Structures are given as structure tokens and as C-alpha cells.
Amino acid sequence: MSLAQKSGVMGNSVEIDWEQGTVTAERKLRSSGNSTVLTIPEEVYQSIGLQEGHQVEIVADKNDDVIRIQSVDESTGSD
């Protein structure tokens, strides 16, 4: 298995599995004003071609206990 691992501050880690084509990260939810914040490491969003400023869609699937973040096709003009 071909893995690369990077550890950061406060137990944040990123694991890249080149063979599986996956990037996995652990993060803690934080409060900021009246919102809850989740930081996304650059290794994660860059792995699917996202950049800062890109529009994303967030879908929570309570049946599978999964939150999915995916790119929004900006050419559809959905703003």
C-alpha cells in the first residue's frame, strides 16, 4: 500500500492513499460566532480540483451518517 501521512497541530492529520485515490483527514468542529466551522486541508480539496473561492454543495445523509461536499458546476449559473 502506498500511503503518505502528514500530521499537524491539535491532532489534525491527513492520509493520502495513492493506490486507492483517497485523501482522508481528521478535523474538529469549532465555533465561530453563530456558526460551526470545519476546516478542509488543501490536500483534500485540491485532490478533486477545487480552489479557494469555488462553490461547493454540502449534503447531509442522515440514513448513512455521512456529510458529502462536492463541487458545484459553475457553468450552470445556479447562483
All heavy atoms as a GROMACS GRO file, in nm:
protein
  598
    1MET      N    1   0.084  -0.118   0.000
    1MET     CA    2   0.000   0.000   0.000
    1MET      C    3   0.088   0.124   0.000
    1MET      O    4   0.184   0.132   0.074
    1MET     CB    5  -0.090  -0.003   0.124
    1MET     CG    6  -0.191   0.107   0.124
    1MET     SD    7  -0.297   0.117   0.272
    1MET     CE    8  -0.344  -0.050   0.300
    2SER      N    9   0.056   0.219  -0.082
    2SER     CA   10   0.134   0.340  -0.093
    2SER      C   11   0.063   0.454  -0.020
    2SER      O   12  -0.031   0.512  -0.072
    2SER     CB   13   0.154   0.375  -0.241
    2SER     OG   14   0.223   0.495  -0.253
    3LEU      N   15   0.108   0.484   0.102
    3LEU     CA   16   0.045   0.587   0.183
    3LEU      C   17   0.142   0.699   0.213
    3LEU      O   18   0.262   0.677   0.228
    3LEU     CB   19  -0.003   0.530   0.318
    3LEU     CG   20  -0.117   0.432   0.318
    3LEU    CD1   21  -0.142   0.382   0.460
    3LEU    CD2   22  -0.243   0.494   0.263
    4ALA      N   23   0.088   0.818   0.224
    4ALA     CA   24   0.164   0.932   0.274
    4ALA      C   25   0.082   0.989   0.388
    4ALA      O   26  -0.040   0.997   0.380
    4ALA     CB   27   0.184   1.036   0.165
    5GLN      N   28   0.147   1.027   0.499
    5GLN     CA   29   0.074   1.080   0.612
    5GLN      C   30   0.140   1.209   0.657
    5GLN      O   31   0.261   1.220   0.662
    5GLN     CB   32   0.069   0.980   0.727
    5GLN     CG   33  -0.021   1.026   0.838
    5GLN     CD   34  -0.062   0.911   0.929
    5GLN    OE1   35  -0.033   0.797   0.902
    5GLN    NE2   36  -0.128   0.944   1.037
    6LYS      N   37   0.057   1.305   0.691
    6LYS     CA   38   0.104   1.434   0.738
    6LYS      C   39   0.028   1.467   0.866
    6LYS      O   40  -0.095   1.461   0.867
    6LYS     CB   41   0.076   1.540   0.631
    6LYS     CG   42   0.107   1.681   0.671
    6LYS     CD   43   0.073   1.774   0.556
    6LYS     CE   44   0.061   1.916   0.600
    6LYS     NZ   45   0.016   2.004   0.496
    7SER      N   46   0.097   1.496   0.973
    7SER     CA   47   0.033   1.533   1.098
    7SER      C   48   0.051   1.682   1.121
    7SER      O   49   0.154   1.738   1.090
    7SER     CB   50   0.093   1.456   1.216
    7SER     OG   51   0.061   1.320   1.204
    8GLY      N   52  -0.052   1.742   1.175
    8GLY     CA   53  -0.048   1.884   1.204
    8GLY      C   54  -0.070   1.910   1.351
    8GLY      O   55  -0.059   1.820   1.434
    9VAL      N   56  -0.105   2.032   1.385
    9VAL     CA   57  -0.130   2.070   1.523
    9VAL      C   58  -0.263   2.014   1.570
    9VAL      O   59  -0.351   1.983   1.491
    9VAL     CB   60  -0.128   2.224   1.539
    9VAL    CG1   61   0.010   2.279   1.511
    9VAL    CG2   62  -0.231   2.290   1.451
   10MET      N   63  -0.279   2.000   1.699
   10MET     CA   64  -0.402   1.957   1.765
   10MET      C   65  -0.456   1.824   1.711
   10MET      O   66  -0.575   1.805   1.697
   10MET     CB   67  -0.511   2.065   1.754
   10MET     CG   68  -0.473   2.193   1.823
   10MET     SD   69  -0.606   2.313   1.832
   10MET     CE   70  -0.649   2.338   1.661
   11GLY      N   71  -0.368   1.732   1.673
   11GLY     CA   72  -0.412   1.601   1.629
   11GLY      C   73  -0.470   1.595   1.490
   11GLY      O   74  -0.521   1.494   1.448
   12ASN      N   75  -0.466   1.706   1.416
   12ASN     CA   76  -0.515   1.706   1.278
   12ASN      C   77  -0.418   1.626   1.193
   12ASN      O   78  -0.298   1.647   1.197
   12ASN     CB   79  -0.525   1.849   1.223
   12ASN     CG   80  -0.635   1.928   1.289
   12ASN    OD1   81  -0.730   1.872   1.343
   12ASN    ND2   82  -0.622   2.058   1.285
   13SER      N   83  -0.471   1.534   1.115
   13SER     CA   84  -0.384   1.455   1.029
   13SER      C   85  -0.449   1.439   0.892
   13SER      O   86  -0.570   1.449   0.877
   13SER     CB   87  -0.356   1.318   1.090
   13SER     OG   88  -0.474   1.243   1.097
   14VAL      N   89  -0.366   1.416   0.793
   14VAL     CA   90  -0.411   1.391   0.656
   14VAL      C   91  -0.342   1.265   0.609
   14VAL      O   92  -0.221   1.250   0.624
   14VAL     CB   93  -0.375   1.509   0.562
   14VAL    CG1   94  -0.415   1.477   0.419
   14VAL    CG2   95  -0.441   1.638   0.608
   15GLU      N   96  -0.419   1.173   0.553
   15GLU     CA   97  -0.363   1.049   0.500
   15GLU      C   98  -0.400   1.039   0.352
   15GLU      O   99  -0.517   1.050   0.316
   15GLU     CB  100  -0.418   0.929   0.576
   15GLU     CG  101  -0.355   0.798   0.532
   15GLU     CD  102  -0.402   0.682   0.617
   15GLU    OE1  103  -0.355   0.671   0.732
   15GLU    OE2  104  -0.486   0.606   0.568
   16ILE      N  105  -0.300   1.018   0.269
   16ILE     CA  106  -0.320   1.007   0.125
   16ILE      C  107  -0.287   0.864   0.084
   16ILE      O  108  -0.178   0.816   0.109
   16ILE     CB  109  -0.231   1.106   0.048
   16ILE    CG1  110  -0.259   1.249   0.094
   16ILE    CG2  111  -0.252   1.091  -0.102
   16ILE    CD1  112  -0.157   1.350   0.047
   17ASP      N  113  -0.383   0.797   0.022
   17ASP     CA  114  -0.362   0.662  -0.029
   17ASP      C  115  -0.360   0.672  -0.182
   17ASP      O  116  -0.464   0.684  -0.246
   17ASP     CB  117  -0.474   0.568   0.017
   17ASP     CG  118  -0.450   0.424  -0.023
   17ASP    OD1  119  -0.389   0.401  -0.129
   17ASP    OD2  120  -0.494   0.334   0.051
   18TRP      N  121  -0.241   0.672  -0.238
   18TRP     CA  122  -0.225   0.691  -0.382
   18TRP      C  123  -0.288   0.578  -0.461
   18TRP      O  124  -0.342   0.598  -0.569
   18TRP     CB  125  -0.077   0.705  -0.418
   18TRP     CG  126  -0.012   0.823  -0.353
   18TRP    CD1  127   0.081   0.820  -0.252
   18TRP    CD2  128  -0.036   0.961  -0.379
   18TRP    NE1  129   0.116   0.948  -0.215
   18TRP    CE2  130   0.047   1.036  -0.291
   18TRP    CE3  131  -0.119   1.029  -0.467
   18TRP    CZ2  132   0.048   1.175  -0.291
   18TRP    CZ3  133  -0.117   1.168  -0.467
   18TRP    CH2  134  -0.034   1.238  -0.379
   19GLU      N  135  -0.282   0.455  -0.409
   19GLU     CA  136  -0.338   0.340  -0.482
   19GLU      C  137  -0.490   0.346  -0.488
   19GLU      O  138  -0.550   0.315  -0.589
   19GLU     CB  139  -0.292   0.209  -0.417
   19GLU     CG  140  -0.145   0.182  -0.438
   19GLU     CD  141  -0.099   0.055  -0.368
   19GLU    OE1  142  -0.183  -0.016  -0.308
   19GLU    OE2  143   0.022   0.027  -0.374
   20GLN      N  144  -0.554   0.385  -0.377
   20GLN     CA  145  -0.700   0.393  -0.371
   20GLN      C  146  -0.753   0.525  -0.427
   20GLN      O  147  -0.871   0.538  -0.453
   20GLN     CB  148  -0.749   0.376  -0.227
   20GLN     CG  149  -0.722   0.240  -0.168
   20GLN     CD  150  -0.802   0.131  -0.239
   20GLN    OE1  151  -0.919   0.149  -0.268
   20GLN    NE2  152  -0.737   0.020  -0.268
   21GLY      N  153  -0.664   0.624  -0.439
   21GLY     CA  154  -0.707   0.755  -0.487
   21GLY      C  155  -0.788   0.831  -0.383
   21GLY      O  156  -0.880   0.906  -0.418
   22THR      N  157  -0.757   0.812  -0.255
   22THR     CA  158  -0.832   0.878  -0.149
   22THR      C  159  -0.743   0.967  -0.064
   22THR      O  160  -0.624   0.942  -0.048
   22THR     CB  161  -0.899   0.775  -0.055
   22THR    OG1  162  -0.799   0.692   0.003
   22THR    CG2  163  -1.000   0.689  -0.130
   23VAL      N  164  -0.804   1.072  -0.013
   23VAL     CA  165  -0.738   1.162   0.083
   23VAL      C  166  -0.831   1.170   0.204
   23VAL      O  167  -0.948   1.207   0.189
   23VAL     CB  168  -0.715   1.302   0.024
   23VAL    CG1  169  -0.644   1.392   0.125
   23VAL    CG2  170  -0.636   1.295  -0.106
   24THR      N  171  -0.782   1.133   0.320
   24THR     CA  172  -0.862   1.130   0.441
   24THR      C  173  -0.802   1.226   0.543
   24THR      O  174  -0.681   1.227   0.562
   24THR     CB  175  -0.865   0.987   0.500
   24THR    OG1  176  -0.911   0.897   0.400
   24THR    CG2  177  -0.955   0.979   0.621
   25ALA      N  178  -0.888   1.303   0.608
   25ALA     CA  179  -0.841   1.398   0.709
   25ALA      C  180  -0.930   1.393   0.831
   25ALA      O  181  -1.050   1.368   0.820
   25ALA     CB  182  -0.841   1.539   0.651
   26GLU      N  183  -0.872   1.415   0.948
   26GLU     CA  184  -0.947   1.429   1.072
   26GLU      C  185  -0.944   1.574   1.115
   26GLU      O  186  -0.838   1.637   1.114
   26GLU     CB  187  -0.888   1.342   1.182
   26GLU     CG  188  -0.910   1.196   1.161
   26GLU     CD  189  -0.862   1.114   1.281
   26GLU    OE1  190  -0.847   1.170   1.392
   26GLU    OE2  191  -0.840   0.993   1.261
   27ARG      N  192  -1.060   1.627   1.150
   27ARG     CA  193  -1.070   1.764   1.196
   27ARG      C  194  -1.172   1.772   1.308
   27ARG      O  195  -1.259   1.686   1.321
   27ARG     CB  196  -1.116   1.858   1.082
   27ARG     CG  197  -1.012   1.881   0.974
   27ARG     CD  198  -0.895   1.956   1.034
   27ARG     NE  199  -0.798   1.998   0.938
   27ARG     CZ  200  -0.688   1.931   0.906
   27ARG    NH1  201  -0.665   1.814   0.959
   27ARG    NH2  202  -0.601   1.978   0.821
   28LYS      N  203  -1.165   1.878   1.388
   28LYS     CA  204  -1.260   1.905   1.495
   28LYS      C  205  -1.350   2.020   1.454
   28LYS      O  206  -1.302   2.119   1.395
   28LYS     CB  207  -1.184   1.945   1.620
   28LYS     CG  208  -1.229   1.877   1.744
   28LYS     CD  209  -1.145   1.918   1.861
   28LYS     CE  210  -1.099   1.790   1.928
   28LYS     NZ  211  -1.033   1.812   2.053
   29LEU      N  212  -1.479   2.010   1.482
   29LEU     CA  213  -1.570   2.121   1.460
   29LEU      C  214  -1.541   2.229   1.563
   29LEU      O  215  -1.516   2.199   1.680
   29LEU     CB  216  -1.716   2.075   1.472
   29LEU     CG  217  -1.763   1.975   1.368
   29LEU    CD1  218  -1.905   1.930   1.402
   29LEU    CD2  219  -1.758   2.034   1.228
   30ARG      N  220  -1.544   2.355   1.518
   30ARG     CA  221  -1.518   2.468   1.607
   30ARG      C  222  -1.630   2.569   1.594
   30ARG      O  223  -1.698   2.573   1.493
   30ARG     CB  224  -1.386   2.538   1.570
   30ARG     CG  225  -1.264   2.452   1.584
   30ARG     CD  226  -1.138   2.526   1.546
   30ARG     NE  227  -1.137   2.554   1.403
   30ARG     CZ  228  -1.102   2.670   1.347
   30ARG    NH1  229  -1.064   2.770   1.421
   30ARG    NH2  230  -1.105   2.685   1.217
   31SER      N  231  -1.645   2.653   1.694
   31SER     CA  232  -1.744   2.761   1.690
   31SER      C  233  -1.677   2.889   1.642
   31SER      O  234  -1.562   2.917   1.675
   31SER     CB  235  -1.803   2.785   1.829
   31SER     OG  236  -1.881   2.676   1.867
   32SER      N  237  -1.754   2.965   1.564
   32SER     CA  238  -1.711   3.096   1.520
   32SER      C  239  -1.837   3.183   1.510
   32SER      O  240  -1.915   3.167   1.416
   32SER     CB  241  -1.639   3.089   1.385
   32SER     OG  242  -1.602   3.217   1.341
   33GLY      N  243  -1.858   3.268   1.608
   33GLY     CA  244  -1.982   3.346   1.612
   33GLY      C  245  -2.100   3.253   1.629
   33GLY      O  246  -2.102   3.168   1.717
   34ASN      N  247  -2.200   3.266   1.540
   34ASN     CA  248  -2.318   3.180   1.546
   34ASN      C  249  -2.307   3.062   1.450
   34ASN      O  250  -2.408   2.999   1.418
   34ASN     CB  251  -2.443   3.261   1.512
   34ASN     CG  252  -2.477   3.361   1.621
   34ASN    OD1  253  -2.451   3.337   1.738
   34ASN    ND2  254  -2.532   3.473   1.582
   35SER      N  255  -2.187   3.032   1.404
   35SER     CA  256  -2.167   2.923   1.308
   35SER      C  257  -2.074   2.818   1.366
   35SER      O  258  -2.001   2.842   1.461
   35SER     CB  259  -2.105   2.977   1.178
   35SER     OG  260  -2.191   3.070   1.117
   36THR      N  261  -2.078   2.702   1.303
   36THR     CA  262  -1.982   2.596   1.333
   36THR      C  263  -1.890   2.583   1.214
   36THR      O  264  -1.936   2.582   1.099
   36THR     CB  265  -2.055   2.463   1.360
   36THR    OG1  266  -2.144   2.482   1.470
   36THR    CG2  267  -1.957   2.353   1.392
   37VAL      N  268  -1.760   2.576   1.239
   37VAL     CA  269  -1.660   2.580   1.133
   37VAL      C  270  -1.589   2.446   1.123
   37VAL      O  271  -1.554   2.385   1.224
   37VAL     CB  272  -1.556   2.691   1.163
   37VAL    CG1  273  -1.448   2.693   1.059
   37VAL    CG2  274  -1.625   2.826   1.172
   38LEU      N  275  -1.566   2.402   1.001
   38LEU     CA  276  -1.488   2.284   0.971
   38LEU      C  277  -1.384   2.324   0.868
   38LEU      O  278  -1.418   2.368   0.759
   38LEU     CB  279  -1.576   2.172   0.914
   38LEU     CG  280  -1.504   2.048   0.864
   38LEU    CD1  281  -1.442   1.973   0.981
   38LEU    CD2  282  -1.601   1.958   0.790
   39THR      N  283  -1.256   2.314   0.903
   39THR     CA  284  -1.152   2.347   0.807
   39THR      C  285  -1.127   2.226   0.717
   39THR      O  286  -1.136   2.112   0.762
   39THR     CB  287  -1.021   2.389   0.876
   39THR    OG1  288  -0.975   2.281   0.956
   39THR    CG2  289  -1.041   2.513   0.961
   40ILE      N  290  -1.098   2.253   0.591
   40ILE     CA  291  -1.069   2.147   0.494
   40ILE      C  292  -0.925   2.164   0.448
   40ILE      O  293  -0.890   2.267   0.390
   40ILE     CB  294  -1.165   2.155   0.373
   40ILE    CG1  295  -1.310   2.147   0.421
   40ILE    CG2  296  -1.133   2.045   0.273
   40ILE    CD1  297  -1.411   2.172   0.311
   41PRO      N  298  -0.840   2.065   0.474
   41PRO     CA  299  -0.700   2.077   0.434
   41PRO      C  300  -0.686   2.088   0.282
   41PRO      O  301  -0.766   2.030   0.208
   41PRO     CB  302  -0.637   1.947   0.483
   41PRO     CG  303  -0.735   1.885   0.575
   41PRO     CD  304  -0.869   1.940   0.542
   42GLU      N  305  -0.586   2.160   0.237
   42GLU     CA  306  -0.567   2.179   0.093
   42GLU      C  307  -0.547   2.047   0.020
   42GLU      O  308  -0.588   2.034  -0.096
   42GLU     CB  309  -0.454   2.277   0.064
   42GLU     CG  310  -0.316   2.228   0.099
   42GLU     CD  311  -0.208   2.330   0.068
   42GLU    OE1  312  -0.239   2.447   0.042
   42GLU    OE2  313  -0.091   2.292   0.072
   43GLU      N  314  -0.488   1.948   0.084
   43GLU     CA  315  -0.469   1.818   0.019
   43GLU      C  316  -0.604   1.756  -0.019
   43GLU      O  317  -0.615   1.687  -0.120
   43GLU     CB  318  -0.394   1.719   0.111
   43GLU     CG  319  -0.252   1.758   0.142
   43GLU     CD  320  -0.239   1.841   0.268
   43GLU    OE1  321  -0.340   1.896   0.318
   43GLU    OE2  322  -0.127   1.854   0.318
   44VAL      N  323  -0.706   1.782   0.062
   44VAL     CA  324  -0.839   1.725   0.037
   44VAL      C  325  -0.906   1.797  -0.080
   44VAL      O  326  -0.946   1.735  -0.178
   44VAL     CB  327  -0.928   1.732   0.163
   44VAL    CG1  328  -1.070   1.690   0.132
   44VAL    CG2  329  -0.869   1.646   0.274
   45TYR      N  330  -0.920   1.929  -0.072
   45TYR     CA  331  -0.994   1.997  -0.178
   45TYR      C  332  -0.916   2.003  -0.310
   45TYR      O  333  -0.975   1.995  -0.417
   45TYR     CB  334  -1.047   2.134  -0.136
   45TYR     CG  335  -0.946   2.242  -0.103
   45TYR    CD1  336  -0.884   2.314  -0.203
   45TYR    CD2  337  -0.917   2.275   0.029
   45TYR    CE1  338  -0.794   2.415  -0.173
   45TYR    CE2  339  -0.828   2.375   0.060
   45TYR     CZ  340  -0.767   2.445  -0.042
   45TYR     OH  341  -0.678   2.545  -0.012
   46GLN      N  342  -0.784   2.010  -0.303
   46GLN     CA  343  -0.707   2.010  -0.426
   46GLN      C  344  -0.710   1.875  -0.496
   46GLN      O  345  -0.696   1.868  -0.618
   46GLN     CB  346  -0.562   2.052  -0.399
   46GLN     CG  347  -0.549   2.198  -0.368
   46GLN     CD  348  -0.406   2.239  -0.336
   46GLN    OE1  349  -0.316   2.156  -0.325
   46GLN    NE2  350  -0.385   2.369  -0.322
   47SER      N  351  -0.733   1.767  -0.420
   47SER     CA  352  -0.735   1.634  -0.480
   47SER      C  353  -0.851   1.617  -0.578
   47SER      O  354  -0.847   1.531  -0.665
   47SER     CB  355  -0.742   1.526  -0.372
   47SER     OG  356  -0.870   1.523  -0.311
   48ILE      N  357  -0.956   1.700  -0.567
   48ILE     CA  358  -1.067   1.694  -0.663
   48ILE      C  359  -1.076   1.821  -0.748
   48ILE      O  360  -1.178   1.848  -0.809
   48ILE     CB  361  -1.202   1.665  -0.594
   48ILE    CG1  362  -1.240   1.774  -0.494
   48ILE    CG2  363  -1.200   1.529  -0.527
   48ILE    CD1  364  -1.384   1.766  -0.447
   49GLY      N  365  -0.967   1.896  -0.750
   49GLY     CA  366  -0.959   2.012  -0.839
   49GLY      C  367  -1.024   2.139  -0.788
   49GLY      O  368  -1.044   2.232  -0.866
   50LEU      N  369  -1.056   2.146  -0.660
   50LEU     CA  370  -1.116   2.268  -0.605
   50LEU      C  371  -1.007   2.367  -0.566
   50LEU      O  372  -0.894   2.327  -0.536
   50LEU     CB  373  -1.200   2.236  -0.481
   50LEU     CG  374  -1.331   2.162  -0.505
   50LEU    CD1  375  -1.394   2.127  -0.371
   50LEU    CD2  376  -1.426   2.244  -0.589
   51GLN      N  377  -1.045   2.494  -0.567
   51GLN     CA  378  -0.957   2.600  -0.521
   51GLN      C  379  -1.037   2.692  -0.430
   51GLN      O  380  -1.161   2.691  -0.434
   51GLN     CB  381  -0.904   2.682  -0.639
   51GLN     CG  382  -0.818   2.605  -0.735
   51GLN     CD  383  -0.776   2.693  -0.852
   51GLN    OE1  384  -0.786   2.814  -0.848
   51GLN    NE2  385  -0.728   2.630  -0.957
   52GLU      N  386  -0.968   2.771  -0.350
   52GLU     CA  387  -1.036   2.869  -0.267
   52GLU      C  388  -1.125   2.956  -0.355
   52GLU      O  389  -1.082   3.000  -0.462
   52GLU     CB  390  -0.934   2.956  -0.193
   52GLU     CG  391  -0.996   3.048  -0.093
   52GLU     CD  392  -0.893   3.125  -0.012
   52GLU    OE1  393  -0.783   3.073   0.009
   52GLU    OE2  394  -0.926   3.237   0.028
   53GLY      N  395  -1.248   2.980  -0.313
   53GLY     CA  396  -1.342   3.061  -0.389
   53GLY      C  397  -1.439   2.980  -0.473
   53GLY      O  398  -1.539   3.033  -0.520
   54HIS      N  399  -1.412   2.851  -0.494
   54HIS     CA  400  -1.504   2.766  -0.569
   54HIS      C  401  -1.632   2.742  -0.489
   54HIS      O  402  -1.629   2.734  -0.367
   54HIS     CB  403  -1.441   2.632  -0.603
   54HIS     CG  404  -1.352   2.637  -0.723
   54HIS    ND1  405  -1.282   2.527  -0.767
   54HIS    CD2  406  -1.321   2.735  -0.808
   54HIS    CE1  407  -1.213   2.559  -0.874
   54HIS    NE2  408  -1.234   2.686  -0.900
   55GLN      N  409  -1.742   2.727  -0.559
   55GLN     CA  410  -1.870   2.698  -0.497
   55GLN      C  411  -1.882   2.547  -0.472
   55GLN      O  412  -1.847   2.468  -0.559
   55GLN     CB  413  -1.983   2.743  -0.591
   55GLN     CG  414  -2.121   2.739  -0.532
   55GLN     CD  415  -2.146   2.854  -0.437
   55GLN    OE1  416  -2.078   2.955  -0.437
   55GLN    NE2  417  -2.247   2.838  -0.354
   56VAL      N  418  -1.929   2.509  -0.353
   56VAL     CA  419  -1.949   2.367  -0.322
   56VAL      C  420  -2.091   2.347  -0.269
   56VAL      O  421  -2.156   2.441  -0.223
   56VAL     CB  422  -1.848   2.313  -0.218
   56VAL    CG1  423  -1.706   2.317  -0.272
   56VAL    CG2  424  -1.859   2.387  -0.087
   57GLU      N  425  -2.137   2.223  -0.277
   57GLU     CA  426  -2.266   2.183  -0.221
   57GLU      C  427  -2.238   2.088  -0.105
   57GLU      O  428  -2.153   2.000  -0.117
   57GLU     CB  429  -2.349   2.112  -0.328
   57GLU     CG  430  -2.483   2.062  -0.279
   57GLU     CD  431  -2.560   1.990  -0.387
   57GLU    OE1  432  -2.505   1.895  -0.448
   57GLU    OE2  433  -2.674   2.031  -0.412
   58ILE      N  434  -2.310   2.106   0.005
   58ILE     CA  435  -2.294   2.020   0.122
   58ILE      C  436  -2.423   1.944   0.142
   58ILE      O  437  -2.530   2.003   0.151
   58ILE     CB  438  -2.262   2.104   0.248
   58ILE    CG1  439  -2.136   2.188   0.224
   58ILE    CG2  440  -2.246   2.014   0.370
   58ILE    CD1  441  -2.113   2.293   0.329
   59VAL      N  442  -2.414   1.811   0.145
   59VAL     CA  443  -2.531   1.724   0.160
   59VAL      C  444  -2.511   1.636   0.282
   59VAL      O  445  -2.410   1.565   0.292
   59VAL     CB  446  -2.552   1.636   0.035
   59VAL    CG1  447  -2.671   1.544   0.054
   59VAL    CG2  448  -2.567   1.721  -0.090
   60ALA      N  449  -2.605   1.640   0.376
   60ALA     CA  450  -2.602   1.552   0.493
   60ALA      C  451  -2.700   1.439   0.471
   60ALA      O  452  -2.818   1.462   0.449
   60ALA     CB  453  -2.638   1.630   0.620
   61ASP      N  454  -2.651   1.317   0.474
   61ASP     CA  455  -2.734   1.197   0.457
   61ASP      C  456  -2.746   1.130   0.593
   61ASP      O  457  -2.656   1.060   0.637
   61ASP     CB  458  -2.670   1.103   0.356
   61ASP     CG  459  -2.755   0.981   0.325
   61ASP    OD1  460  -2.839   0.943   0.411
   61ASP    OD2  461  -2.738   0.923   0.217
   62LYS      N  462  -2.858   1.156   0.662
   62LYS     CA  463  -2.871   1.103   0.798
   62LYS      C  464  -2.892   0.953   0.800
   62LYS      O  465  -2.865   0.888   0.900
   62LYS     CB  466  -2.980   1.176   0.877
   62LYS     CG  467  -3.121   1.144   0.841
   62LYS     CD  468  -3.213   1.222   0.932
   62LYS     CE  469  -3.352   1.162   0.931
   62LYS     NZ  470  -3.441   1.230   1.023
   63ASN      N  471  -2.937   0.894   0.689
   63ASN     CA  472  -2.952   0.748   0.683
   63ASN      C  473  -2.817   0.677   0.686
   63ASN      O  474  -2.803   0.570   0.745
   63ASN     CB  475  -3.030   0.705   0.560
   63ASN     CG  476  -3.174   0.752   0.564
   63ASN    OD1  477  -3.238   0.752   0.669
   63ASN    ND2  478  -3.226   0.795   0.450
   64ASP      N  479  -2.718   0.735   0.618
   64ASP     CA  480  -2.585   0.676   0.612
   64ASP      C  481  -2.488   0.742   0.710
   64ASP      O  482  -2.372   0.703   0.717
   64ASP     CB  483  -2.528   0.685   0.471
   64ASP     CG  484  -2.596   0.590   0.375
   64ASP    OD1  485  -2.651   0.488   0.422
   64ASP    OD2  486  -2.596   0.617   0.254
   65ASP      N  487  -2.533   0.846   0.782
   65ASP     CA  488  -2.448   0.919   0.877
   65ASP      C  489  -2.325   0.975   0.808
   65ASP      O  490  -2.212   0.959   0.855
   65ASP     CB  491  -2.410   0.827   0.994
   65ASP     CG  492  -2.366   0.905   1.117
   65ASP    OD1  493  -2.406   1.022   1.132
   65ASP    OD2  494  -2.291   0.848   1.198
   66VAL      N  495  -2.348   1.040   0.692
   66VAL     CA  496  -2.240   1.092   0.608
   66VAL      C  497  -2.270   1.236   0.567
   66VAL      O  498  -2.385   1.270   0.537
   66VAL     CB  499  -2.225   1.005   0.481
   66VAL    CG1  500  -2.131   1.069   0.382
   66VAL    CG2  501  -2.179   0.866   0.516
   67ILE      N  502  -2.168   1.319   0.567
   67ILE     CA  503  -2.176   1.453   0.508
   67ILE      C  504  -2.089   1.452   0.384
   67ILE      O  505  -1.971   1.418   0.391
   67ILE     CB  506  -2.130   1.562   0.606
   67ILE    CG1  507  -2.222   1.566   0.727
   67ILE    CG2  508  -2.125   1.698   0.536
   67ILE    CD1  509  -2.176   1.661   0.835
   68ARG      N  510  -2.146   1.490   0.270
   68ARG     CA  511  -2.073   1.490   0.144
   68ARG      C  512  -2.059   1.635   0.096
   68ARG      O  513  -2.153   1.711   0.098
   68ARG     CB  514  -2.150   1.407   0.040
   68ARG     CG  515  -2.080   1.394  -0.092
   68ARG     CD  516  -2.155   1.303  -0.189
   68ARG     NE  517  -2.287   1.356  -0.223
   68ARG     CZ  518  -2.403   1.299  -0.190
   68ARG    NH1  519  -2.406   1.188  -0.120
   68ARG    NH2  520  -2.517   1.354  -0.225
   69ILE      N  521  -1.938   1.670   0.056
   69ILE     CA  522  -1.910   1.802   0.000
   69ILE      C  523  -1.865   1.780  -0.143
   69ILE      O  524  -1.771   1.705  -0.168
   69ILE     CB  525  -1.800   1.875   0.080
   69ILE    CG1  526  -1.842   1.890   0.226
   69ILE    CG2  527  -1.770   2.011   0.018
   69ILE    CD1  528  -1.733   1.942   0.317
   70GLN      N  529  -1.934   1.844  -0.237
   70GLN     CA  530  -1.898   1.825  -0.377
   70GLN      C  531  -1.898   1.957  -0.451
   70GLN      O  532  -1.964   2.052  -0.412
   70GLN     CB  533  -1.992   1.725  -0.444
   70GLN     CG  534  -2.137   1.767  -0.444
   70GLN     CD  535  -2.229   1.652  -0.483
   70GLN    OE1  536  -2.202   1.538  -0.454
   70GLN    NE2  537  -2.337   1.687  -0.549
   71SER      N  538  -1.822   1.960  -0.558
   71SER     CA  539  -1.812   2.078  -0.642
   71SER      C  540  -1.944   2.108  -0.709
   71SER      O  541  -2.015   2.016  -0.750
   71SER     CB  542  -1.703   2.056  -0.747
   71SER     OG  543  -1.696   2.165  -0.834
   72VAL      N  544  -1.978   2.236  -0.719
   72VAL     CA  545  -2.095   2.278  -0.795
   72VAL      C  546  -2.045   2.323  -0.931
   72VAL      O  547  -1.952   2.402  -0.941
   72VAL     CB  548  -2.168   2.394  -0.723
   72VAL    CG1  549  -2.280   2.450  -0.810
   72VAL    CG2  550  -2.222   2.348  -0.589
   73ASP      N  551  -2.105   2.270  -1.036
   73ASP     CA  552  -2.067   2.308  -1.173
   73ASP      C  553  -2.102   2.455  -1.195
   73ASP      O  554  -2.219   2.489  -1.209
   73ASP     CB  555  -2.138   2.219  -1.274
   73ASP     CG  556  -2.092   2.245  -1.418
   73ASP    OD1  557  -2.011   2.336  -1.440
   73ASP    OD2  558  -2.140   2.173  -1.506
   74GLU      N  559  -2.001   2.541  -1.194
   74GLU     CA  560  -2.023   2.685  -1.206
   74GLU      C  561  -2.080   2.726  -1.340
   74GLU      O  562  -2.136   2.832  -1.354
   74GLU     CB  563  -1.893   2.760  -1.177
   74GLU     CG  564  -1.847   2.740  -1.033
   74GLU     CD  565  -1.717   2.810  -1.002
   74GLU    OE1  566  -1.664   2.880  -1.089
   74GLU    OE2  567  -1.669   2.794  -0.890
   75SER      N  568  -2.072   2.639  -1.440
   75SER     CA  569  -2.125   2.674  -1.571
   75SER      C  570  -2.276   2.668  -1.576
   75SER      O  571  -2.338   2.716  -1.671
   75SER     CB  572  -2.068   2.579  -1.679
   75SER     OG  573  -2.113   2.447  -1.658
   76THR      N  574  -2.343   2.611  -1.472
   76THR     CA  575  -2.488   2.602  -1.472
   76THR      C  576  -2.552   2.732  -1.428
   76THR      O  577  -2.672   2.750  -1.445
   76THR     CB  578  -2.537   2.489  -1.377
   76THR    OG1  579  -2.495   2.520  -1.244
   76THR    CG2  580  -2.484   2.354  -1.420
   77GLY      N  581  -2.473   2.823  -1.369
   77GLY     CA  582  -2.527   2.952  -1.327
   77GLY      C  583  -2.630   2.939  -1.218
   77GLY      O  584  -2.732   3.005  -1.220
   78SER      N  585  -2.605   2.854  -1.119
   78SER     CA  586  -2.704   2.827  -1.014
   78SER      C  587  -2.701   2.928  -0.900
   78SER      O  588  -2.762   2.908  -0.798
   78SER     CB  589  -2.682   2.686  -0.959
   78SER     OG  590  -2.552   2.673  -0.907
   79ASP      N  591  -2.630   3.039  -0.914
   79ASP     CA  592  -2.625   3.141  -0.806
   79ASP      C  593  -2.754   3.215  -0.795
   79ASP      O  594  -2.815   3.263  -0.877
   79ASP     CB  595  -2.511   3.239  -0.831
   79ASP     CG  596  -2.378   3.176  -0.795
   79ASP    OD1  597  -2.373   3.063  -0.747
   79ASP    OD2  598  -2.278   3.247  -0.815
   0.00000   0.00000   0.00000
